Amino acid sequence: MCIFCAIAAHEIPSKVVYEDDKFIAFLDLTQTTIGHTLVVPKRHSKCIFDLNEEDAKEIMVVVKKVANKLKASLNPIGLNIINNNEKPLQSVDHFHIHLIPRYENDNFDILFKDNSKEVNLDEILKKING
């Protein structure tokens, strides 16, 4: 059993922020910023590519509920919603979404690099759409 399945089954203790019959949200042990929370379906799926349609639809409703709870209680200036799939960054092979509240000078950064001069958008679109 994976660690998130064990947490969802309450076999491993966690700091639960939200729970219903299909999802659980708990504080991430790393606390990248104060309130860093993971939203996890209780039904095991390795990543977004394996997630069933029902869980895919419903998880965003839970993400919104938890995000609103974090905003109301912790008063962040914003919130990042992050999901990593497969290599290189997925560290637990169970689909999950990170909610990372943002604060002034929180020392957390996501860097988007501008590769626009090195790519052709029409070629990319053609590959995607066939």
C-alpha positions in Angstrom: 0.0 0.0 0.0 1.3 3.5 -0.8 1.8 6.1 1.9 -1.1 8.2 0.7 -3.4 5.2 0.6 -2.3 4.4 4.2 -3.0 8.0 5.2 -6.4 7.9 3.5 -7.2 4.7 5.4 -6.0 6.4 8.7 -3.3 3.8 9.1 -0.7 6.5 9.3 -1.5 9.7 11.3 -1.8 13.0 9.5 -3.0 16.5 10.1 -6.3 16.4 8.3 -7.6 19.7 6.9 -10.6 18.2 5.1 -12.1 14.8 4.5 -15.1 13.2 2.8 -15.8 9.8 1.5 -13.7 10.2 -1.7 -10.9 12.7 -0.8 -8.6 13.7 2.0 -6.6 16.9 2.4 -3.8 17.1 5.0 -0.8 19.3 5.8 2.3 18.4 3.9 5.1 17.5 6.3 7.5 19.8 4.4 5.4 23.0 4.9 7.0 24.8 1.9 5.0 27.7 3.2 2.7 27.8 6.2 -0.4 25.8 5.4 1.1 23.8 2.5 -1.7 21.1 2.0 -2.1 18.1 -0.2 -5.4 17.1 -1.7 -5.6 13.4 -2.4 -8.2 11.1 -3.8 -8.7 8.1 -1.5 -9.0 5.8 -4.6 -5.4 5.1 -5.8 -4.3 6.5 -9.1 -0.6 6.8 -9.9 -0.9 10.2 -11.6 -3.1 12.4 -13.8 -2.7 9.9 -16.7 -4.3 7.2 -14.5 -6.9 9.3 -12.7 -10.5 8.2 -13.5 -12.9 10.8 -14.9 -15.1 10.9 -11.8 -12.2 11.7 -9.4 -10.8 14.2 -12.0 -14.1 16.1 -12.0 -14.6 16.1 -8.3 -11.2 16.8 -7.0 -11.3 20.5 -8.1 -14.4 21.0 -6.0 -12.4 19.8 -3.0 -9.4 21.9 -4.0 -11.6 25.0 -4.1 -13.1 24.2 -0.6 -9.7 23.6 0.9 -8.2 26.7 -0.8 -11.0 28.8 0.6 -10.5 27.3 4.1 -6.7 28.2 3.8 -7.5 31.7 2.6 -10.0 32.4 5.4 -7.8 31.0 8.2 -4.2 31.9 7.2 -4.8 35.1 5.1 -2.2 34.4 2.4 -1.7 37.0 -0.4 -2.3 34.2 -2.9 -2.1 30.4 -3.5 -0.2 28.2 -5.9 -1.9 25.0 -7.1 0.7 22.4 -8.3 0.6 18.9 -9.5 3.6 16.9 -10.6 3.3 13.8 -12.8 5.9 11.1 -13.2 9.5 12.2 -13.7 11.2 14.3 -12.5 9.2 15.8 -9.7 6.5 13.3 -8.5 7.8 11.9 -5.2 4.8 9.8 -4.2 3.2 7.7 -6.9 -0.4 8.6 -5.9 -2.1 11.5 -7.6 -2.2 14.6 -5.4 -2.5 18.3 -5.7 -0.3 20.7 -3.7 -2.0 23.9 -2.3 0.8 26.3 -1.4 -0.4 29.5 0.3 1.8 32.5 -0.6 3.0 35.2 1.7 5.2 38.3 1.3 8.9 37.2 1.3 8.1 33.5 1.7 11.2 32.4 -0.3 9.2 30.1 -2.6 9.6 30.6 -6.3 8.3 29.0 -9.5 10.4 30.0 -12.5 8.8 30.1 -15.9 11.4 30.3 -18.6 10.7 32.1 -21.9 11.5 29.7 -24.7 9.4 31.5 -27.3 12.3 32.3 -29.5 13.3 28.6 -29.6 10.0 27.0 -30.5 7.3 27.2 -33.3 3.8 27.3 -31.8 2.2 26.1 -35.1 4.4 23.0 -35.1 3.6 22.3 -31.5 -0.1 22.7 -32.1 0.1 20.4 -35.1 1.7 17.7 -33.0 -0.9 18.0 -30.3 -3.9 18.1 -32.6 -2.6 15.7 -35.2 
